[in-house]
Amino acid sequence: MNKRDVLLNELAQGLRPMAEGIEWFDSLGQDEQSDVLLFLRHHCVQARAVPEDAQEAVRRARLRPTHTPAVLISHGRFEEQLGKIAGLVPLDERRKAFRLLIAVLAIADARRREHFCSSGCSHGWHRLFAA
């Protein structure tokens, strides 16, 4: 795992405050932000995120139901919608997408830990500790 992967997983696990994550995300260029969003989308899918995670993720990300990422995640084919969220272009929408995808990852990965990794696993991101 590289430094970025560790940071994103720490955010999803609540080991770092989201304000720190937003500050880091804002410091990236648009191409790097897009890469981060695509990375998060991929890991949400890998963690087995499901449509039922949408409402809780919107709540955790502190988005209004009318915000573009919240609307997208609530309608249509879930994996496809995660891709659309990751592809949002305006900076304000990318910030919201970042918060939402972190929340989706947090929910899906917590469920994965509970169901598949409770007896131990080899996932390095499941052995992170607050600094």
C-alpha positions in Angstrom: 0.0 0.0 0.0 1.3 3.4 -0.8 0.8 6.6 1.2 -2.4 7.6 -0.7 -4.0 4.2 -0.1 -3.2 4.4 3.6 -4.7 7.9 3.9 -7.9 6.9 2.1 -8.3 3.8 4.3 -7.6 5.8 7.4 -10.3 8.2 6.4 -12.8 5.4 5.7 -12.0 3.8 9.0 -12.4 7.1 10.9 -8.7 7.1 11.9 -8.3 10.6 10.4 -10.8 13.4 10.4 -12.6 14.1 7.1 -11.4 17.8 7.3 -7.9 16.5 6.9 -8.9 14.4 3.9 -10.7 17.3 2.2 -7.6 19.5 2.7 -5.4 16.8 1.2 -7.9 16.2 -1.7 -8.1 20.0 -2.4 -4.3 20.1 -2.6 -4.3 17.7 -5.6 -4.5 18.7 -9.2 -7.7 17.9 -11.2 -6.1 14.8 -12.8 -4.9 13.5 -9.4 -8.4 14.1 -7.9 -9.9 12.1 -10.7 -7.5 9.3 -10.1 -8.4 9.3 -6.4 -12.1 9.2 -7.1 -11.7 6.3 -9.6 -9.5 4.5 -7.0 -12.3 5.0 -4.4 -14.9 3.8 -6.8 -12.9 0.7 -7.5 -12.4 -0.1 -3.8 -16.1 0.5 -3.1 -16.9 -2.2 -5.7 -14.2 -4.5 -4.3 -15.6 -4.1 -0.8 -19.0 -5.2 -2.2 -20.9 -1.9 -1.7 -24.6 -2.4 -2.5 -27.4 0.0 -3.3 -28.8 -0.3 0.2 -25.6 1.5 1.4 -26.6 4.7 -0.5 -28.8 6.4 2.0 -26.5 5.9 4.9 -23.5 7.0 2.9 -25.3 10.2 1.9 -26.1 10.8 5.6 -22.5 10.1 6.7 -21.1 12.4 3.9 -23.4 15.1 5.1 -24.9 15.7 1.7 -28.4 16.9 1.0 -30.5 14.5 -1.1 -30.5 17.1 -3.9 -26.7 17.3 -4.2 -25.6 15.7 -7.5 -23.6 12.8 -6.0 -26.6 12.0 -3.7 -29.0 12.0 -6.6 -26.7 9.8 -8.7 -26.1 7.2 -6.0 -29.8 6.9 -5.4 -31.0 6.2 -8.9 -29.9 3.7 -11.6 -27.5 0.8 -11.6 -25.3 1.2 -8.5 -21.9 0.4 -9.9 -22.5 2.5 -13.0 -23.6 5.4 -10.7 -20.5 5.1 -8.6 -18.5 5.6 -11.9 -20.6 8.7 -12.7 -19.9 10.1 -9.3 -16.2 9.4 -9.7 -16.3 11.3 -13.0 -17.9 14.5 -11.8 -15.8 17.5 -13.0 -16.7 20.7 -11.1 -14.5 21.1 -8.0 -17.4 21.5 -5.6 -19.0 18.3 -7.0 -15.6 16.4 -6.8 -15.4 17.3 -3.1 -18.9 16.0 -2.5 -18.1 12.9 -4.5 -14.9 12.4 -2.4 -16.9 12.5 0.9 -19.6 10.2 -0.5 -17.2 7.6 -1.9 -15.3 7.6 1.4 -18.6 7.0 3.2 -19.6 4.2 0.8 -16.2 2.5 1.3 -16.5 2.9 5.1 -19.9 1.1 5.1 -19.0 -1.6 2.7 -15.6 -2.3 4.2 -17.0 -2.5 7.8 -19.5 -5.1 6.6 -16.7 -7.0 4.8 -14.7 -7.0 8.0 -17.6 -8.3 10.0 -18.6 -11.0 7.6 -15.4 -12.1 5.9 -12.5 -10.9 8.0 -13.7 -11.3 11.6 -11.4 -14.3 12.2 -8.4 -12.4 10.7 -7.4 -11.7 7.2 -4.4 -10.6 5.1 -5.8 -7.2 4.2 -3.1 -4.7 5.1 -5.7 -1.9 5.4 -7.4 -3.8 8.1 -4.4 -3.4 10.3 -4.1 0.4 10.3 -3.9 2.3 13.6 -4.4 6.0 14.4 -1.1 7.8 14.3 
